[in-house]
Amino acid sequence: MRPLRVLLAEDHTLVRAGIRALLESLDGVEVVAEAADGREALRLAQAHAPDILLMDITMKELNGLEATARLAKERSATRVIILSMHADQAYVRQALQAGAAGYLLKGADLAELELALKAVTRGDTYLSPSVSKGLVGDLLNGKAPEANPLDELTLRQREVLQLVAEGKTTKEIAGRLNLSIKTVETHRAQLMERLNIHDVAGLVKFAIRVGLVQANE
């Protein structure tokens, strides 16, 4: 029987090593590659065609939610399980809207990790129990999901926003995205107009609030 081929995307080296060790302790699971950011995860997904991509949310260059949305368009055969410390319902909804097939909290034990892999492999959606309970509670209480402010932006604009918030210069952003400096400046101006934000500091605060970057990065 062919092993389940997993790509692991996590930006912290020691955490990634620990997760890899757990995955490799499971029968029938093969870790085919590791990525330290969302952009590398997309490249490796194309190169290795994994069955499952286990993806952290908060990563530099391209975060896990953005990478998931792009992967859903570029390689639908690979299913994504978001692995996150965030139990906030807004993150869960964003992950599912982006195309994730599972949402697993980092506090999960090995048995739950195995359960999530099996469920997603079958074609089911897996949510950690506390996450699932929160979503069901919202539905029963008639609570409408909050609009995601990032929905107002294109994928390219969200990429530029994340890199601006990480402190990259216009020249650095242009190099990373293979764009001209003028094009990056245009994207930044359009970001400010759409979000009604008038300086870079405001863009950084917005990116932190919506979870594109962390405050300590």
N, C-alpha and C positions, 0 to 999 in steps of 0.2 A: 504493500500500500504506500502510495506517495506521501511523503511528509508534508505537513502544513508549512508553507513557506512564509515567513514573517519578516517584515522590514521594521526596524525600530528607530523612531525619531525622537530624540530627547537631547536637550542642549547641555545638560550637566553630565560630565564624563563618568563620575562615580555612580550617579543614579542610573545612568544608561548601562553601566557594567553590571549593576545589581539586578536590573530588570532582565538583562540578557541571560544572566545565570539562572534566574527563575524560569525563563522561557525554555532554556536548554535542559532544565531538569524534567520537563514534561515529555512524555512519550509521544513520538510522532510530530514533534515541532522542530523546525530548522530555522535559525536566524540567518537570513541570506545576506544582510547588510545592516549598517548603522548609519544614521544621519544626525548631524548636530543642529540643523536648522531646516525650515520648511522648503527652501529652495533646493537644498541637497537631497531632501526626501523625495521631491518630485523627480529629480534627475535619476536617483537610484531606483525609483519605482519603474521608470521607463527601461532602465538597464536590466533589472532583475525580475520584473513581472511577478511580484509577490502576491500571495493569496490575501494576506492581511497586512495592513500598515498600522502599527501601534504608534500613535502620534500624540506628543505633548502639545499643549495649547501655546504656552508662552515661550516662543523661540525667536531669536534674532533673525534679521534679514527678511523672513517671511514666516508669520506665525502659523500655528497648526490649523486654525479655522480657515484662513485664506488658502493654505496648501490643500486642505480637504476639498474646498469648493473647486479649486482648479483641477485636482485629481479626478473628481467626479465627472468633469467634462473631458479630460484627456485620457483617462484610463479607468473606465467604469468597472472593469473586471476585478480590480483590487478594492477590497472593502476596508474601511477605516474604522478603527476603534480609538476614540479619544481617550487618552490617559491623563487625568488632570487632578490637581488638588482643589479645584473650584467646584463646589456643590451648588453654586448659585444657579437658579433656574434660567437666568438670562443666557449664561454660557451654554447650558444644555440645549436650549432652543436654537441658539446660533449654530451649535454643532450639528444638530439634526437637520436644520435648514440647509447647511452647507453640504449635506450628503453623508454624514457619518452614520455608520451602522451600529455603533455602540458608544457608550460613555461610561468609563470605568474610573472610579476614584483611586488616587494613589495609595489610599489607606487599605485597599482591598488585599485579601490574603491570596495565597497561591491557588486555593480551590476556586475562588471566584474568578481569578484570571483564566483558569482552564475552562470554567463554565462559559465565560464571555467568548472565548475563542471558538468553542464548540457551537454556541448559539449563532454567532455571526457566520461561521462556516456553513451552517444549515440554511442560511438565508434569512434568519431572524434578526431582530434588533435587540440588543442587550443594553440595559441601563442598570447601574448599581442600585440596590434596593432603596437607599435613602433618596437618590435622585428621582427614581420612578415614583416614590411616594409623594414627593413634592409636586411633580407634574400632575398626578392624579388628583391631589388635593386642590390644586388650582382649577382643574376642570370641574370638580364637584362643587366648588365654591363660585363657579361662574366667572372666574377671574380671567380677563382677556390678556393674552401675551402682550408685553410692551413692544412697541415698535423699535426696531434696531436702527439707530441713527446711521450706521454704516451702509444700510441699504440705499442711501441717497448717493453713494459713491460708486464709481466703477472699480473693477478689480485693480486696474493700474493706479487709480487715485489712492486706493487703500494701501498699495505697495509703497507709493511715494510717501504717504502719511506716516507709515511705520518707520521708514528710513529717516525721515525728517525728525520724528520723535526720538529716534536713537542717536541723534546728533550728527548724522552724516551731512557733509556739505553737498551743495548742488552738483559739483564736479564728481564727487564720490557716488552720488545717486545715479548720475548719468552713466558712469562707468559700469555700475552693477547691473543696471537695467538696459544697457546698450541703447541709450537715448541721447539725443543732443542736449546740451545745457539749456538751450532755449525751450525745448519740449518739457523738461523738468520744471522750469520756471513757470511755464503755462499751466502744468498740472497743479503746482502749488497755488497759483493764483485762483484757479478754479475751485480748489479745495476750500480756500478761505471764503470765496464767494458763496459756495453751496452751504457751508457750515456757519456762515456769518461770523467768522473768526478773523481777526485782522492782524495777528502777529504770530510768529513761530512759537512763542511761549504758550499762546492759546491753543495752538495745534497739539503741542506736547501734552497739555492738561487734558485735552479731549481724548487723545490716544490712550492715556492712562485710564481715564474714566470708562472707556468702552472696552478695555482689556487688550488693546493691540500691543502695549508694552507695559512693563511693571515700573512702579515709581522708583525702584532702586537700581534700575538698569542704566 
